[in-house]
């Protein structure tokens, strides 16, 4: 299993072999350091813990970070027998991936604050005529006859965004090993600077 942590730099576009414009997302992928190998015998599950963005300035390192001075720590679950060659201290960089292959990218989506049901759930709203006043984007009836209450799970207004979103089958268009850059086809979750977990 191939995996790496990265940061979203923004979107751009490139031309493929046929001369067609392809929208891509630029990702600063790695380098990451393997910090710990967790095993089923010792930890109850198997995973690889990696660190991204090493903290260089000593005054920026807090006490809990002293043993692992990285800004981001994440774990990737692995299957038995396939990641035995990895050991603590190994470096993972973008050269582990290949152009043309597909990856899965997970991150935190953009936060949009408190939104109404029309924007959050795609409700139609009411007519803009026939006496409808100040109610074009209202929720409408939420109750139910019989036991007169709002059923749990009803689609209503509320906080929107800031969810963990995973986008699958994104094609790797370009890899720049010298600058640790990866360009994937399409959009990935989050704003510029969002931490991304990339796996293949």
LODRENKOL-393444 format. One record per residue (C-alpha): residue in one letter; x, y, z. Coordinates in nm, 4 decimals, padded with zeros to 6 digits. Layout:
BEGIN
{pt a {X Y Z}}
...
% end
This chain:
BEGIN
{pt x {00.0000 00.0000 00.0000}}
{pt x {00.1318 00.3431 -00.0978}}
{pt x {00.0453 00.6466 00.1121}}
{pt x {00.1702 00.9963 00.1862}}
{pt x {00.0593 01.3207 00.3509}}
{pt x {00.0407 01.6441 00.1568}}
{pt x {-00.0930 01.9978 00.1414}}
{pt x {-00.3308 02.1437 -00.1135}}
{pt x {-00.1630 02.4285 -00.3030}}
{pt x {-00.4493 02.5203 -00.5356}}
{pt x {-00.5953 02.4385 -00.8760}}
{pt x {-00.4521 02.4849 -01.2243}}
{pt x {-00.4790 02.3275 -01.5679}}
{pt x {-00.2501 02.1391 -01.8028}}
{pt x {-00.2717 01.9991 -02.1550}}
{pt x {-00.2732 01.6245 -02.2155}}
{pt x {-00.1281 01.4340 -02.5132}}
{pt x {-00.4372 01.5066 -02.7248}}
{pt x {-00.4128 01.8802 -02.6560}}
{pt x {-00.7199 01.8875 -02.4306}}
{pt x {-00.7275 02.1075 -02.1217}}
{pt x {-00.7321 01.9033 -01.7976}}
{pt x {-00.8156 02.0685 -01.4627}}
{pt x {-00.5688 01.9598 -01.1938}}
{pt x {-00.5074 02.0169 -00.8245}}
{pt x {-00.1492 02.0818 -00.7183}}
{pt x {-00.0434 01.9018 -00.3998}}
{pt x {00.2788 01.9375 -00.2042}}
{pt x {00.3212 01.5688 -00.1191}}
{pt x {00.5766 01.4857 00.1488}}
{pt x {00.8424 01.4126 00.2322}}
{pt x {00.7080 01.2181 00.5297}}
{pt x {00.8953 01.0210 00.7940}}
{pt x {00.7850 00.6858 00.9345}}
{pt x {00.7710 00.7353 01.3121}}
{pt x {00.6193 00.4120 01.4412}}
{pt x {00.5065 00.0718 01.3178}}
{pt x {00.2069 -00.0513 01.5167}}
{pt x {00.1441 -00.4258 01.5324}}
{pt x {-00.1527 -00.6395 01.6292}}
{pt x {00.0415 -00.8115 01.9087}}
{pt x {00.1476 -00.4891 02.0808}}
{pt x {-00.1166 -00.2291 01.9847}}
{pt x {-00.4166 -00.4398 01.8848}}
{pt x {-00.4136 -00.3259 01.5214}}
{pt x {-00.1676 -00.2763 01.2376}}
{pt x {-00.0790 00.0687 01.1101}}
{pt x {00.2065 00.2943 01.0085}}
{pt x {00.2399 00.6319 01.1815}}
{pt x {00.3970 00.9047 00.9689}}
{pt x {00.4967 01.2644 01.0387}}
{pt x {00.4760 01.5576 00.7976}}
{pt x {00.6371 01.9044 00.8149}}
{pt x {00.9207 01.8750 01.0623}}
{pt x {00.9431 02.1605 01.3149}}
{pt x {01.2901 02.3127 01.2920}}
{pt x {01.2741 02.5970 01.5448}}
{pt x {01.3310 02.4705 01.8985}}
{pt x {01.1151 02.7391 02.0581}}
{pt x {00.8177 02.6161 01.8512}}
{pt x {00.8354 02.2589 01.9870}}
{pt x {00.6005 02.1869 02.2773}}
{pt x {00.6756 01.9203 02.5397}}
{pt x {00.4482 01.6515 02.3896}}
{pt x {00.6164 01.7085 02.0511}}
{pt x {00.9717 01.6647 02.1813}}
{pt x {00.9978 01.2973 02.0808}}
{pt x {00.8177 01.3482 01.7471}}
{pt x {00.8770 01.7098 01.6323}}
{pt x {00.6327 01.7163 01.3422}}
{pt x {00.3407 01.9457 01.2802}}
{pt x {00.1162 01.6650 01.1548}}
{pt x {00.0997 01.3026 01.2731}}
{pt x {-00.1305 01.0559 01.0993}}
{pt x {-00.1743 00.6792 01.0846}}
{pt x {-00.2479 00.4617 00.7837}}
{pt x {-00.3987 00.1181 00.8421}}
{pt x {-00.2089 -00.1574 00.6658}}
{pt x {-00.2729 -00.5241 00.5953}}
{pt x {-00.0581 -00.7968 00.7450}}
{pt x {00.2567 -00.8922 00.5610}}
{pt x {00.2579 -00.6119 00.3049}}
{pt x {00.4366 -00.3402 00.5027}}
{pt x {00.6950 -00.5382 00.6939}}
{pt x {00.9762 -00.3763 00.4941}}
{pt x {00.8960 -00.0355 00.6443}}
{pt x {01.0704 00.0637 00.9646}}
{pt x {01.0877 00.3713 01.1846}}
{pt x {01.3007 00.6456 01.0334}}
{pt x {01.2246 00.5633 00.6695}}
{pt x {01.1333 00.8511 00.4397}}
{pt x {00.8283 00.8470 00.2143}}
{pt x {00.8322 01.0850 -00.0807}}
{pt x {00.6362 01.1465 -00.3972}}
{pt x {00.8589 00.9120 -00.6019}}
{pt x {00.6613 00.6179 -00.4571}}
{pt x {00.3724 00.7123 -00.6905}}
{pt x {00.3519 00.6844 -01.0696}}
{pt x {00.1957 00.9060 -01.3330}}
{pt x {-00.1225 00.7633 -01.4827}}
{pt x {-00.2178 00.5674 -01.1709}}
{pt x {-00.5195 00.6537 -00.9541}}
{pt x {-00.5186 00.7613 -00.5899}}
{pt x {-00.7654 00.8225 -00.3092}}
{pt x {-00.7483 01.1664 -00.1427}}
{pt x {-00.9078 01.2494 00.1940}}
{pt x {-00.9288 01.5865 00.3664}}
{pt x {-01.1531 01.8321 00.5521}}
{pt x {-01.3954 02.0133 00.3211}}
{pt x {-01.4539 02.3893 00.3175}}
{pt x {-01.6600 02.5197 00.6089}}
{pt x {-01.9637 02.7205 00.4965}}
{pt x {-02.1109 02.8176 00.8336}}
{pt x {-02.4799 02.8046 00.9248}}
{pt x {-02.6859 02.7581 00.6072}}
{pt x {-03.0524 02.7217 00.5235}}
{pt x {-03.2123 02.4065 00.3883}}
{pt x {-03.2203 02.5338 00.0279}}
{pt x {-02.8409 02.5628 00.0110}}
{pt x {-02.7550 02.2756 00.2449}}
{pt x {-02.9912 02.0117 00.1093}}
{pt x {-03.0930 02.1494 -00.2317}}
{pt x {-03.4586 02.2120 -00.1410}}
{pt x {-03.6663 02.3795 -00.4123}}
{pt x {-03.8132 02.6577 -00.1985}}
{pt x {-04.1550 02.8104 -00.2572}}
{pt x {-04.3010 02.9971 -00.5537}}
{pt x {-04.2040 03.3591 -00.6054}}
{pt x {-04.5666 03.4565 -00.6830}}
{pt x {-04.9233 03.4199 -00.5530}}
{pt x {-04.8840 03.5882 -00.2178}}
{pt x {-04.5600 03.4210 -00.1118}}
{pt x {-04.3813 03.6935 00.0831}}
{pt x {-04.0414 03.6547 00.2552}}
{pt x {-04.0772 03.2770 00.2343}}
{pt x {-03.9161 03.1789 -00.0954}}
{pt x {-03.6280 02.9952 00.0785}}
{pt x {-03.8048 02.8689 00.3897}}
{pt x {-03.7925 02.5079 00.5016}}
{pt x {-04.1647 02.4377 00.4881}}
{pt x {-04.3512 02.1945 00.7116}}
{pt x {-04.1301 01.9868 00.9405}}
{pt x {-04.3844 01.8217 01.1696}}
{pt x {-04.5928 01.5090 01.1258}}
{pt x {-04.9510 01.4358 01.2197}}
{pt x {-05.0186 01.1649 01.4702}}
{pt x {-04.7500 01.2052 01.7337}}
{pt x {-04.6822 01.5794 01.6689}}
{pt x {-04.3087 01.6166 01.6793}}
{pt x {-04.0136 01.6615 01.4476}}
{pt x {-03.8655 01.3253 01.3547}}
{pt x {-03.4960 01.2800 01.4289}}
{pt x {-03.2765 01.3152 01.1236}}
{pt x {-03.5043 01.5654 00.9502}}
{pt x {-03.3175 01.7723 00.6919}}
{pt x {-03.3154 02.1220 00.8359}}
{pt x {-03.0944 02.4298 00.8474}}
{pt x {-02.7608 02.3907 01.0237}}
{pt x {-02.3830 02.3924 01.0008}}
{pt x {-02.2537 02.3017 00.6572}}
{pt x {-01.9104 02.1814 00.5514}}
{pt x {-01.5997 02.1058 00.7620}}
{pt x {-01.6577 01.7324 00.7088}}
{pt x {-01.4017 01.4671 00.6268}}
{pt x {-01.4458 01.3934 00.2571}}
{pt x {-01.2764 01.1212 00.0522}}
{pt x {-01.2493 01.1451 -00.3264}}
{pt x {-01.1593 00.8208 -00.5036}}
{pt x {-01.0080 00.7378 -00.8422}}
{pt x {-00.8203 01.0624 -00.9030}}
{pt x {-00.5690 01.0199 -01.1834}}
{pt x {-00.2123 01.1382 -01.1268}}
{pt x {-00.1298 01.3653 -01.4205}}
{pt x {00.2191 01.4880 -01.3281}}
{pt x {00.4818 01.4221 -01.0611}}
{pt x {00.7707 01.6587 -00.9856}}
{pt x {01.0134 01.4588 -00.7701}}
{pt x {01.2584 01.7479 -00.7255}}
{pt x {00.9968 01.9814 -00.5727}}
{pt x {00.7745 01.7119 -00.4099}}
{pt x {00.4747 01.8126 -00.6201}}
{pt x {00.1875 01.6010 -00.7465}}
{pt x {-00.0844 01.7095 -00.9899}}
{pt x {-00.4062 01.5058 -00.9763}}
{pt x {-00.6983 01.5354 -01.2156}}
{pt x {-01.0026 01.7119 -01.0712}}
{pt x {-01.0744 01.8704 -00.7342}}
{pt x {-00.9846 01.7578 -00.3821}}
{pt x {-01.1477 01.8621 -00.0521}}
{pt x {-01.0587 02.1763 00.1390}}
{pt x {-00.9052 02.5189 00.0965}}
{pt x {-00.5446 02.6060 00.0159}}
{pt x {-00.3215 02.4612 00.2859}}
{pt x {-00.5580 02.1765 00.3794}}
{pt x {-00.3837 01.8605 00.4998}}
{pt x {-00.4510 01.5699 00.2641}}
{pt x {-00.4061 01.1956 00.3102}}
{pt x {-00.3182 01.0362 -00.0239}}
{pt x {-00.3230 00.6589 -00.0697}}
{pt x {-00.3089 00.4133 -00.3572}}
% end
